[in-house]
Amino acid sequence: ADLVIRSLKLFETHSREAMLRLAGAVKARDPKEIASAAHALKSMSFNIGAKALGEACARVERSAADAARLPALLKGLRSAYAASM
């Protein structure tokens, strides 16, 4: 039980940092950094079983350079993140 609680607390801390990193990459319009930040958050999410968030991150990661699709994908990612917290 302690391991699970510690894992979730680590996810809470590190996922918040990853979301800030992603926001900065989006603001800078840096597709490579957007993909990298989404990838990191995807890995964290799948590690704790946050499947919807992991899948949303995967969609952002794949479409980081697609300026037309990115806003809707980011909205979905933010919704999945909120639901996972």
C-alpha positions in Angstrom: 0.0 0.0 0.0 2.9 2.4 0.8 4.4 1.8 -2.6 1.2 2.6 -4.4 0.7 5.8 -2.4 4.3 6.8 -3.0 3.9 6.1 -6.7 0.8 8.2 -7.0 2.4 11.1 -5.1 5.4 10.9 -7.4 3.0 10.9 -10.4 1.2 13.9 -9.0 4.4 15.9 -8.6 6.1 14.8 -11.8 3.0 15.0 -14.0 2.5 18.6 -12.9 6.0 19.4 -13.9 5.5 17.6 -17.2 2.3 19.6 -17.9 4.2 22.8 -17.3 7.0 21.7 -19.6 4.4 20.9 -22.3 2.7 24.3 -21.8 6.1 26.0 -22.3 6.8 24.0 -25.4 3.4 24.9 -26.8 3.9 28.5 -26.0 7.3 28.4 -27.8 5.8 26.5 -30.7 8.5 23.9 -30.5 7.1 20.6 -32.0 10.1 18.6 -31.0 9.8 19.7 -27.4 6.0 19.2 -27.5 6.5 15.6 -28.6 9.2 15.1 -26.0 7.1 16.5 -23.1 4.0 14.5 -24.2 6.2 11.3 -24.4 7.4 11.8 -20.9 3.9 12.4 -19.5 2.7 9.4 -21.6 5.2 7.1 -19.9 4.3 8.3 -16.4 0.6 7.9 -17.1 0.8 4.4 -18.4 3.1 3.5 -15.5 0.3 4.2 -13.0 -2.5 3.0 -15.1 -3.9 6.3 -16.3 -4.7 4.9 -19.7 -6.9 7.7 -21.0 -4.2 10.3 -20.2 -1.5 8.1 -21.7 -3.5 7.7 -24.9 -4.1 11.5 -25.1 -0.4 12.1 -24.7 0.3 9.6 -27.4 -2.0 11.5 -29.8 -0.3 14.8 -29.0 3.2 13.2 -29.4 2.3 11.9 -32.8 0.7 15.2 -34.0 3.1 17.7 -32.3 4.0 19.3 -35.7 0.3 19.5 -36.9 -0.7 23.0 -35.9 -4.2 22.5 -37.1 -4.9 19.5 -34.9 -2.8 20.3 -31.9 -5.3 22.7 -30.1 -8.1 20.0 -30.0 -5.6 17.3 -29.0 -4.2 19.5 -26.2 -7.7 20.2 -24.9 -8.3 16.5 -24.8 -5.0 16.0 -22.9 -5.9 18.6 -20.4 -9.3 17.0 -19.8 -7.7 13.6 -19.3 -5.1 15.0 -17.0 -7.8 16.7 -14.9 -9.8 13.4 -14.7 -6.7 11.5 -13.6 -6.1 13.8 -10.6 
